[in-house]
């Protein structure tokens, strides 16, 4: 088969890494919803499950202090599913942590809202959720984080749950909640340090 210039260009566009395309990600972020609005879009049962986990999450004094020191703006888009047990557990954690800093803008978007984005952030060949895309203030890609933190995977392994998505019907053990939110806090901190040390951003902000 002989490829024409046109077909080569089309194939190139299709294979473009869209999560590194600032314009694309800006538009995707605009389609996302703040936490409260995202939960409100679910069924009463889904809203109840998300609210239950949200109310059970506690942050530490160290986490509060750390997030108050953030100086770089970051955008975080979480590809999620209101029906997903892992999202029920981890989605509220990201929200609670984001409220600790006015430098974090967080949005949630349903997995199937933007199929090309959904398909590009597959985990282990599957369209798993949640997946968080961390970006700089100008939507430059920094990290893709998901679908489960190390703590979450260890808990599933210990309970022999395999790769099945949890139901979210029951609250995880307190120790798991504490350690999983710390996993998320570590990633927020890592990205903040990345942004703070970025030569490009330091030049832009003259700091």
C-alpha positions, 0 to 999 in steps of 0.5 A, spaced: 500 500 500 502 506 497 501 512 502 499 519 500 502 525 503 494 526 505 494 520 508 500 520 512 498 527 515 491 524 517 495 518 520 500 523 524 494 528 526 490 521 529 496 519 533 498 526 536 499 526 543 493 530 545 494 531 552 500 535 550 496 539 546 495 546 550 489 548 546 486 541 546 486 540 554 484 547 555 478 546 551 477 539 555 478 543 562 472 547 560 468 542 559 469 539 566 465 541 572 467 543 579 466 537 585 459 539 587 457 540 580 459 534 578 456 530 584 450 533 583 449 530 576 449 523 579 443 519 581 441 520 588 444 514 590 451 516 587 451 523 590 450 519 597 456 515 596 460 520 594 458 525 600 459 519 605 466 518 603 467 526 602 465 527 610 469 521 612 476 524 609 480 528 614 487 532 612 493 532 617 496 539 619 502 537 615 498 537 609 494 543 610 501 547 612 504 544 605 498 546 601 498 553 603 505 554 601 504 552 594 505 558 589 505 555 582 498 555 579 496 548 577 490 545 573 488 538 574 482 534 570 480 528 573 477 523 568 472 519 572 465 516 573 460 517 578 458 509 578 466 507 579 467 505 586 475 507 585 472 514 583 468 514 589 474 513 594 479 517 590 475 523 587 473 526 594 480 526 596 483 530 590 477 535 592 479 536 599 486 536 598 485 542 592 481 546 597 487 547 601 490 551 596 488 557 592 493 555 586 489 549 584 484 549 580 480 542 579 475 539 574 472 533 573 469 530 567 465 523 565 470 518 562 466 518 555 465 526 554 471 526 550 472 519 547 479 521 544 482 523 551 479 517 554 482 513 549 489 516 550 489 515 557 488 508 558 491 504 563 494 497 562 490 497 555 483 499 559 479 505 559 480 505 567 478 511 572 479 515 575 485 518 571 488 525 573 491 529 568 496 535 572 497 541 568 501 547 569 497 554 569 497 554 561 495 547 560 502 544 559 502 537 561 506 535 567 503 528 569 498 523 568 496 519 575 491 513 575 487 509 576 489 507 583 494 509 588 499 504 590 496 504 597 489 502 593 492 497 589 495 494 596 489 493 599 486 490 593 491 485 593 491 484 600 483 482 600 484 478 593 479 483 589 483 482 583 482 487 578 475 488 579 472 495 580 470 496 587 463 498 588 464 504 593 458 501 597 462 500 603 467 505 606 475 503 606 478 502 612 481 508 616 488 506 615 487 505 607 483 512 607 489 516 610 494 512 606 491 513 600 490 521 601 497 521 602 499 518 596 494 523 592 498 529 597 504 526 594 503 527 587 500 534 588 506 536 592 511 533 586 507 537 581 508 543 585 515 542 586 516 541 578 512 547 576 516 551 581 523 549 579 521 549 571 526 554 568 520 556 563 516 558 568 521 561 573 523 565 567 516 567 565 515 569 573 521 572 574 523 568 580 
